[in-house]
Amino acid sequence: MKKLFTLIISIGIGQMAFAQIDPKLLRAKPSDTAKNSLNMDAVYERPFIAVGKLPVSVGGYMEANWQYQGTEGISEGQQFQFRRMTLFVASTISKRIKFLSEIEFEPAEKEIAVEFAALDLELHPLLNLRGGMILNPIGAFNQNHDGPKWEFTDRPIAMTQMLPATWSSAGFGIYGKNYSGDWMLGYELYATSSFDDSIIANPENRTSLAASKRNPERFEEIASGQPLLTGKVAVRRNNIGELGLSYMGGVYNKWRSDGIVIDDKRRLNVFAIDFNTTLPKLKTFITAEWAWIRVDVPDTYSQQFGSRQMGGYMDIVQPVIKKTILGWQHSVVSLACRVDYVDWNVGKFRETGGNIGDELFSVMPGISFRPRQQTVLRFSYRKQWQKDILGNPAARTGAFQLGVSTYF
């Protein structure tokens, strides 16, 4: 609470300082990757505001929504949620030396977290160094997660509940890009802090990579003493789209204590594929992502802790109106639909040979209105079916959501 109070006071002082600045000095800082960009450029493709000749630029976004949700006819009624507010701070320290950071309030009244804070040293387009708090490039959503970019209030289930997006780790690595005509190629490779035993020792009573996010010590030490490796290769062809292949893996458990071996080294391996494209005539935007997880679960654990998981999502967004609306030029109204699927326990029961359940399927149609590209008002309805581990008839959930998100 003391940290939050201090930060609020600091922001207030900053606002009073800005109040004395001539608005003409405020200017939007252009992105240096706007024309030729990949998902890996998401940390740079944000609206920053610079003040005069000061070397620091700032920005951010917020998300808020109304929700009415029920499962099998049982509901807690209407809910208003302020899900998150994020602040960006960036600085060009000198030629080819850049600092970027992302500080997130999520939930807004409970937690303040540094989600990204890295120093980039640009040696060559194909070889750049990055160190600090890094967003691991597993799939696409983990790096490209800003709320105003999406037509839905909820984030993809597979990427946030199966994969731990947003997942950031302390570490170092390299990245690079190359352009040739209509082709773009990019890569990233990082060694970072890792997961821990909470993958299989958690309140969810299932294998859960996301459970490791609750451990703040992961930013200071690695339970296994061995780094997590994350790598990605992405290629984009103009008028076709971008395809990304990524991997994340390493030993996750504490297998040695005070020099004494207490367990086998147990690995986790994650493979992901992502794709996005815009159909040239209809301007239909399609983005999809799928991930496979393999975890070495001890034989002493019950079968409800799956050693294999898989899941993903697909968004289809179709602009239907593009014109001036209520005085806002270039406004866009779009129809959208998202399909989510997660299987938290891929496999069969040893005793019966029957399929293990614990899976979820969701369909979410919606409509969005963008008075400007950086601001979105969105309405959606989610229909969800979730089976328990025994494969009993799925519990059905329905949810109406109305939300707003904007960069600032």
HELIX and SHEET records of a PDB file:
HELIX    1   1 LYS A    2  ALA A   19  1                                  18    
HELIX    2   2 PRO A   23  LEU A   25  5                                   3    
HELIX    3   3 ASN A   39  ASP A   41  5                                   3    
HELIX    4   4 GLY A  147  LYS A  149  5                                   3    
HELIX    5   5 ILE A  157  ILE A  157  1                                   1    
HELIX    6   6 ALA A  158  MET A  162  3                                   5    
HELIX    7   7 ASP A  197  ILE A  199  5                                   3    
HELIX    8   8 LEU A  209  ARG A  214  5                                   6    
HELIX    9   9 PRO A  216  PHE A  219  5                                   4    
SHEET    1   A18 LEU A  26  LYS A  29  0                                        
SHEET    2   A18 PHE A  48  VAL A  51 -1                                        
SHEET    3   A18 VAL A  56  THR A  71 -1                                        
SHEET    4   A18 ILE A  74  SER A  94 -1                                        
SHEET    5   A18 ILE A  97  PHE A 105 -1                                        
SHEET    6   A18 ILE A 112  HIS A 124 -1                                        
SHEET    7   A18 LEU A 127  LEU A 135 -1                                        
SHEET    8   A18 SER A 168  SER A 180 -1                                        
SHEET    9   A18 TRP A 183  THR A 192 -1                                        
SHEET   10   A18 LEU A 228  ARG A 237 -1                                        
SHEET   11   A18 GLY A 241  VAL A 251 -1                                        
SHEET   12   A18 ARG A 267  THR A 278 -1                                        
SHEET   13   A18 PHE A 285  VAL A 295 -1                                        
SHEET   14   A18 ARG A 308  ILE A 325 -1                                        
SHEET   15   A18 TRP A 328  ASP A 343 -1                                        
SHEET   16   A18 GLU A 359  ARG A 372 -1                                        
SHEET   17   A18 THR A 375  LYS A 387 -1                                        
SHEET   18   A18 ALA A 395  TYR A 407 -1                                        
SHEET    1   B 2 ARG A 256  SER A 257  0                                        
SHEET    2   B 2 ILE A 260  VAL A 261 -1                                        
END                                                                             
